[in-house]
Amino acid sequence: MPSSRSPSQFTPQRIAVVGGGGHIGLPLALFLCDFGHDVTIVDTNAQGLENIAAGRMPFHEHGADELLPKCLTSGRFHLTTQLPPLREQDVIIVTIGTPVDEYLDPNVRTFDRVLGGVLSHMRDGQLLVIRSTVFPGVTERLGRQIADRSLNIHVSYCPERIAQGHALTELTKLPQLVSGCTPEATQRAGELFRELGADVIELSTVEAELAKLFTNSFRYINFAVSNQFYMLAGRHNADFDRIYDAITRDYPRMQGFARAGFAGGPCLLKDTMQLASFNHNLLTLGQHAMMINEGLPRFLVDQLKSTRNLQNETVGVLGMAFKGNCDDPRSSLSYKLRKVLTLECRRVLCTDPYISDQEFVSLEECVAQSDVMILGACHSEYRELRTTKPVVDVFGFLSRN
Ligand SMILES: NC(=O)c1ccc[n+]([C@@H]2O[C@H](COP(=O)([O-])OP(=O)(O)OC[C@H]3O[C@@H](n4cnc5c(N)ncnc54)[C@H](O)[C@@H]3O)[C@@H](O)[C@H]2O)c1
């Protein structure tokens, strides 16, 4: 939540968030507005903006349901699908999605196209903050494109590092990595975040771009280490969770050892592939991590097949979101699990308390109708699960409760 501030230190600014209807942009926009800035969300998703204007959060974000109505009545919160209002701003923050394409290469052309539009509505003296995760070198290139247009715009790169769903608490708790193509860009962007109460760490633009990719690739590889050990233990009839507990308990050097589980979601794999692409496709650890993490659903099904005749059975998948207590199905490995199961068993039932999908069933129905279940996401609701039927739990979540 926004921290308390002394009015004398605060300079309200007009800030536009391009992509401000999304998972990164919207919490940031709400936070900035609640802090006292005048905020304009620019987003091409008209339906999403309609929901926001009606006070409905388009996705689950802790604390946002209470904050959104406050912002809507503040007089400092505006929503538009159009770019022209960018000219009236002091600061423009870009939070659009930056996916990789079907060849696992970053889709830089889309970013270029959107930024081309943004620049054509900017004026001298503005600060442009790139908050999306970008391919290294993109920020400096943007700085050169701006110079080519003879514009005096200060370009900064400040990557977002929050855990999705927890932005409102993490925005000021985490240090902000701040970089700029000009000293003034670094200084102004740093000031914006310091004013919010965050610590600021200054880097060069390429260092900040790599810092973000290193963070996500490290986490992705870290999960792969645990997933590889999980599969290894499983093949030798050993219980990974018992080993995990034994080697992490009161042993400081293993505290960074991740739990096994599905490493899905919109960022970790994508950013590991961006880093590989940046390094001329040489990121052996990252590429192996992809094979391991993406292979986990198949491994779980093969293990089940070794002891059961799945062709006659109904298998339930508990949780379709990419992580626990989250309503986001993007790149969730539960969907890959469903696909594998569809080919292997008589029927697949999916359930998720946070995602509405006509094909999903209630938790009660899933438990009643399934012969065996696989945990796909560690939602808190499953802590109360009481069933005598087997549940495959790669996360070790149910036994911890
Ligand atoms: N989701 C996370 O947890 C997370 C964490 C850190 C960093 N990031 C990075 O932040 C960026 C955004 O991710 P996200 O999860 O918020 O994506 P998202 O898809 O939820 O949000 C992107 C928003 O941009 C809008 N948009 C697309 N094209 C546009 C355009 N031309 N003009 C205006 N708006 C446009 C979309 O409608 C959408 O609302 C990505 O680079 C991602 O890697 C995400």
The ligand as a Gaussian input file, in Angstrom:
#p B3LYP/6-31G(d) Opt

LIG

0 1
 N        2.943000     -10.418000     -14.949000
 C        4.008000     -10.338000     -14.149000
 O        4.052000     -10.888000     -13.042000
 C        5.213000      -9.527000     -14.578000
 C        6.214000      -9.254000     -13.625000
 C        7.299000      -8.470000     -14.003000
 C        7.398000      -7.994000     -15.304000
 N        6.427000      -8.306000     -16.212000
 C        6.558000      -7.779000     -17.576000
 O        5.655000      -6.695000     -17.706000
 C        5.151000      -6.615000     -19.045000
 C        3.629000      -6.644000     -19.011000
 O        3.198000      -7.892000     -18.490000
 P        1.712000      -8.098000     -17.986000
 O        1.674000      -9.412000     -17.294000
 O        1.220000      -6.883000     -17.281000
 O        0.938000      -8.203000     -19.391000
 P       -0.619000      -7.987000     -19.621000
 O       -0.941000      -8.681000     -20.899000
 O       -1.388000      -8.333000     -18.393000
 O       -0.751000      -6.400000     -19.820000
 C       -0.359000      -5.738000     -20.986000
 C       -1.421000      -4.692000     -21.289000
 O       -0.960000      -3.935000     -22.419000
 C       -2.090000      -3.646000     -23.215000
 N       -1.649000      -3.317000     -24.565000
 C       -1.205000      -4.146000     -25.539000
 N       -0.879000      -3.447000     -26.635000
 C       -1.086000      -2.136000     -26.333000
 C       -0.929000      -0.925000     -27.061000
 N       -0.509000      -0.923000     -28.318000
 N       -1.247000       0.236000     -26.452000
 C       -1.709000       0.244000     -25.176000
 N       -1.880000      -0.879000     -24.439000
 C       -1.583000      -2.046000     -25.021000
 C       -2.943000      -4.894000     -23.136000
 O       -4.288000      -4.652000     -23.498000
 C       -2.774000      -5.269000     -21.659000
 O       -3.774000      -4.676000     -20.856000
 C        5.817000      -7.771000     -19.797000
 O        6.984000      -7.300000     -20.423000
 C        6.170000      -8.747000     -18.681000
 O        7.243000      -9.578000     -19.027000
 C        5.330000      -9.034000     -15.871000

